[in-house]
Amino acid sequence: MWIRLIFSAIFFPLGFPLPAEAHDIYSHLRDSWGNSCCNDEDCRPAPYRVTPMGVQMLVDGEWVEVPGYTIQYRALSGDAGRTGGGHWCGRSYQKVDNSVFHVTQCAVLPPSTAALSRSPRPSDGSPDPLGTEP
């Protein structure tokens, strides 16, 4: 806190921007329960792909299945664009056998992918079981 105040006192009058914190682009993100998606270490840019089974994101060199309820379709201000708009927030855990599993808290995809990653309406005329279609 004091460091930021000192930087403000020095750099503001000179017109220089304050140093940005790495996770500033994630600080406003909330999951579907209203909890913060990020605790300053668990969000990162991540390449993504949409498969017939759903969305996957590349986390720690492994393609991770992303639950649909964790996905937010939005553009993040400050995104450098290295991953085409994909960002992953979650935690990685090491199992007893030294393998790693990932738990997704939030995933961000660009708005243009929303139609690609949502399940199509049943073609047999039955109602949408999730209630996502009018």
C-alpha positions in Angstrom: 0.0 0.0 0.0 2.7 2.5 1.0 4.7 1.6 -2.2 1.7 2.5 -4.4 1.2 5.7 -2.5 4.9 6.7 -3.0 4.7 5.8 -6.7 1.6 7.9 -7.0 3.2 10.8 -5.3 6.3 10.6 -7.6 4.9 9.4 -11.0 1.4 11.1 -11.0 2.8 14.6 -11.2 5.2 13.6 -13.9 2.5 12.0 -16.0 3.9 8.4 -16.0 1.5 5.5 -15.5 1.6 3.4 -12.4 3.1 -0.1 -12.7 0.3 -2.5 -13.5 -0.3 -5.6 -11.5 -0.2 -8.8 -13.5 -3.7 -9.9 -12.6 -5.5 -6.6 -13.0 -7.3 -7.9 -16.0 -8.9 -10.6 -13.9 -9.6 -8.7 -10.7 -13.3 -8.0 -11.7 -14.1 -11.5 -12.7 -16.6 -13.4 -10.6 -17.8 -17.0 -10.9 -21.5 -18.0 -11.0 -21.7 -17.9 -7.2 -20.3 -14.4 -7.0 -16.8 -15.4 -5.8 -13.7 -13.9 -7.2 -12.2 -16.0 -10.0 -8.7 -15.0 -9.2 -6.5 -14.8 -6.1 -3.5 -13.2 -7.8 -2.0 -16.5 -8.9 -4.5 -18.8 -10.5 -5.6 -16.9 -13.7 -3.6 -17.0 -16.9 -4.0 -16.7 -20.7 -4.8 -20.2 -22.1 -5.3 -21.4 -25.7 -8.6 -23.1 -26.2 -10.4 -25.4 -28.6 -14.0 -26.3 -29.1 -14.6 -30.0 -29.6 -17.8 -32.0 -30.1 -17.5 -32.9 -26.4 -17.1 -29.3 -25.2 -14.4 -26.7 -24.6 -10.9 -27.6 -23.7 -8.1 -25.2 -22.5 -4.4 -25.8 -22.5 -3.2 -25.5 -18.9 0.3 -26.6 -17.9 0.8 -28.4 -21.2 -2.4 -30.5 -20.8 -5.8 -30.1 -22.5 -8.3 -29.7 -19.7 -12.1 -30.2 -20.1 -13.8 -27.0 -19.1 -17.3 -27.3 -17.5 -19.8 -25.1 -19.3 -21.0 -23.4 -16.2 -17.5 -21.9 -15.7 -17.4 -20.2 -19.1 -17.9 -16.5 -19.5 -18.1 -15.1 -23.0 -16.5 -11.7 -22.9 -13.5 -9.7 -24.0 -11.0 -8.7 -21.3 -9.7 -5.2 -21.3 -5.9 -5.4 -21.3 -5.8 -8.8 -23.0 -2.6 -9.1 -25.0 -4.2 -11.4 -27.5 -1.7 -14.2 -27.3 -4.3 -16.9 -26.9 -7.1 -15.5 -29.1 -9.0 -14.3 -26.0 -8.9 -17.5 -23.9 -8.2 -17.2 -20.2 -8.3 -19.9 -17.5 -8.7 -19.5 -13.7 -8.4 -22.4 -11.5 -6.2 -24.6 -9.4 -3.8 -27.4 -10.2 -3.4 -30.3 -7.7 -0.9 -33.1 -7.6 -2.1 -36.6 -7.0 -0.3 -39.3 -5.0 0.9 -40.8 -8.3 2.4 -37.4 -9.2 -0.1 -36.8 -12.0 -1.8 -33.4 -12.0 -5.5 -32.6 -12.2 -7.0 -29.2 -12.8 -10.1 -27.6 -11.3 -11.6 -24.8 -13.4 -13.1 -21.9 -11.4 -13.7 -19.6 -14.4 -12.9 -19.7 -18.1 -13.1 -16.7 -20.4 -13.7 -17.1 -24.1 -14.2 -14.4 -26.7 -17.9 -13.6 -27.4 -17.6 -15.0 -31.0 -17.2 -18.5 -29.6 -20.5 -18.6 -27.7 -22.5 -20.1 -30.6 -19.8 -22.7 -31.2 -19.5 -24.1 -27.7 -23.2 -24.3 -26.7 -25.0 -27.5 -27.3 -27.5 -27.5 -30.2 -31.2 -27.8 -29.5 -32.5 -31.4 -29.8 -33.5 -32.1 -33.4 -36.4 -34.4 -32.4 -38.6 -31.4 -31.3 -38.3 -32.2 -27.6 -37.8 -29.3 -25.3 -34.4 -28.1 -24.3 -33.5 -30.0 -21.1 -31.4 -27.2 -19.8 -33.9 -24.5 -20.6 -31.4 -22.4 -22.4 -33.4 -22.0 -25.6 -36.7 -19.9 -25.8 
